[in-house]
Amino acid sequence: MVNYLALLSSQNPYDRLDGWFKIDWLIQNDIVSKEKLIEMKDKFLELLSYNDDTVKLHAWEMVPKLISKGIITVEDVKKYDFLSLLYDSEAWLLVRDLVNSGVVDVEKVKKEKEKYISFLKGNELDRIASWSLILDMFNAGIITKEEIEDNKKYLLELFNFPAYDIRFNLLFLVSELLKKGVISQEELKPYDKKIEEIIKDKDFKQFVKIYEKDPRELESLGIHIFNS
C-alpha cells in the first residue's frame, strides 16, 4: 500500500512531484483531504526553488491548478523566481497560464523576450514548440507583429527538415496560423511540394492517430482529408 502522505513530502523530489500530480485522484478518493494538502503546501512550494531545474519546471507547471483549487495562493508563489527558467524553451510553455494566474508579471516576461525569439529560430524541437505559442505571446503583448514577420522564415524552413514528425506537426501548426492570419497562402506557395509529400507519406495516417490530429484541420490549406 502506497503511503501517499509520505509521497507528498518525500525527500526524493521526483517522488514528491508524483504525489502532488495525483492530488485530484487523492481528493476524489478521500485518501487525502484538501485541508491536509493546504497544511502540507510548504512541501510543494519548496520544489519551486529546488536546485534541479527539471524539478522546478514540473512544479511550476502545477502552480495554476493548485491556485485554482485553493491549495496555494498567489502570495505563496510570488516570492519564488520563475523568470530564471526562461532560458529553457519548456518554461515558455507555462508563461500564459502563470500570467493568467497572476503569479508572473507580463511586463517582466517582456524583458526576457529575446530568449523566446531565439527559440523561434533554434533547433527544430525548440522552434516548433515556440512557434506553437506565437499567438499566446502576441496576445499577451510579449512579441510584436513586426517581430513575428521578421522571424517567419524560421518556421517555414522546418518544411525542409528531414524528421517526418517535425514536418507532420508543422503542417497542422501552419494550417492554424494560416487561419489566424499569421502567415499567408502566398508565403506557403513555395512549399506546395513539401506539403504534398507530408500528406502522401506512408506514415501520415499512423501519425494522425499517434498525435490525435483531425485531418479536417488542414482544410485552410485547401487539403480535404477525412477520418476513415
N, C-alpha and C positions, 0 to 999 in steps of 0.2 A: 504494500500500500504506500503510495507516494505521500510524503509529508509536505503538503503544499505551503504551509506556513514557513517551514524551513526553506523551501524553494524560493519563496518571495524575499528572503533575507540571506540567501546563500552567499558564502564567501566567493564562490565561482560566479563571475559576472554574467556569463552566458546562461548558467542555470537560473540566475536571478531574473534575467531578461525573459527567459522562457516562462517563468512563473507569472510575471506581470503581463505578458502577452495573453495569458489564459484567463484574465480577470472576468471576462464576460461569462465564460463557462463556470468559473468558480462561484460567481454570484448566483447565476441561474440554477445551479445545482445545490445551493445552500451549503457550500463547502467553506467559503469564507465570506463574511458579510461585508457590505460596503463600509460599515463603521470600522471594522477591523482593518480594512485596506487604508482608510484615512489615517488610522492610528499608526500604520506602518509606512506611510508615504515617504518618510525620510530615506528608507531603504531604496526606494525607486529614485528619488531625487539625487542621491549620491552618484548614480550612474550617469547623470548629465555632465559631470565633471571628471569622470573616470579617466585614467591615464592611457586608455586604449581608444582611439578614435572610432573604431568599428563599433565598440560597445556604446560610445556616446551617440553615434548616428542612429543606432537602433532604439536607444532610449528616447532621443528627441522625436523620433517617428511616432512614439506613443503619446507624446505630450498633449496634442489636441483632444484625443479621445479621453484621456484621464481628466482633463479640464471639463469637458462636456459632461462627464459622469459625476462631477463634483468631488472627485477623489483628491485632486490637487487644484491649486488656484493659480491664476496668472501671477500673483505676487510671489508665490512659492518659486516660480520658474524664472522670473525676471533677473534674479541675481546670478544666473548661470549664463555662460558665454556660448551662444550658438554660432555667431559670426566667424569665429576662428576655424570652423569646419568648412567654410565655403571654398577652400582650396580643392575640395573633393566634389566632383560632379554630382554624386549621390545626395549631397547636402542640399543642392538646389531643388531637388525633387520635393523637399519638405517645406520650402520657403512659403508657398502660397498658404498652406494650412496653418503654419506658425504665425504668419502675418494676420490671417483672419482670426486666429485665436487671441490675438493681442499681446503675444509674448515676444514678438520680434518687430522692431520698428522699421517700416519700409524705407524710411529716409536713410537709415544706417545701412540697409541692404544695398541701396543705390550706390553708396560709396565703394561697394565691393564688386560692382557690375563688370569691371574689366576681367575679373576671374570668370564670370559667366560667359562673356563674349569669347574668351579664349577657348572655352569648351565648344562653342559653336563651330570652331574650325580645328578642333583637336582630333584625336583618334576616332575611328568610326563608331565605337560604342559611346564615348562621351558626346560625340557630335549628334547622333540620332536621339540620345536621351535629352540633351539640352534643347534641341530644336522642337522636341515634343512639348516643351514648356513655353515656347515662344509667346503664345497668346496670353498665358498667365503673366509672364514677365512684362509684356506690353501693357496689358490692362492694369497692372499694378503701378505702371509708370517707371519701372526699373530700366527698361530698354526703350529706345525711341524708334519711330518708323524709319528714320534715316539709318540707324544702326542695323536694323533688320535688312534694309536694302543693300547696305554695304557688305553684308555677310552671306547673302542668299546663295552665292555661288558655291559655298562650302557645303550647303545642304544638297544641292543638285549634283555635286561631284560624287556623292555617295552612289549614284547610279552606276559609276564606273568601278566600284569596289567589288572584289571577287566574291566575298561571302554572300551566299544567297539569303541567309536570314536577315542580313542588314538591308539588302535591296528589297526583300519582301515587305519588311516593316516600313521602309522608306515609301513604298508605293501607297500604303494606307495613310501615312502621315502627310504626304504630298497632296493626296486627294482631299484630306481635311483642310489643309492650308489653302488649297485652291478655292474651296467653298467659302472660306473666311476672307478671301481676297488678299492673302499674304503673298501668294505667287500667282502668276497668270498663265493662261494657256500658251501664250507666245513664248514665255520662258521655258515651258516644258517641251516645246516642239522639237528642239534638237535631241531630245531623249525619247522620241517616239519608239525607236527600235529597241532601246533598252527596256522600256515599259512592256513592249510586246514580248520580249524574251522572258521577263519575270512571269507574265501571265501564262505563257506557253510551256514553262518549265515543268518537267515531270513531277516535281515536288510541290507544285502550287497547292493542290487540294490537300495534301498532307499538312502543309504549313498553315492552311486555313483552320484546320482542326487543332493543331498544336497551339496556335496563338489566339484561338477562339474569335476569329475575324468573320465578318459578314461581307462577302464579295459585293453586295449591293452598295456598300460604302464607296465603291470605286466608280459609281455612275457619274460623278462630277468630272471624271477623266474621259467620259464617253465610252466607258467599258461596261458592258452589261453581262454579268455572270451571276447566275442564281444558284443558291444552295441546292444540291441534289438530295 
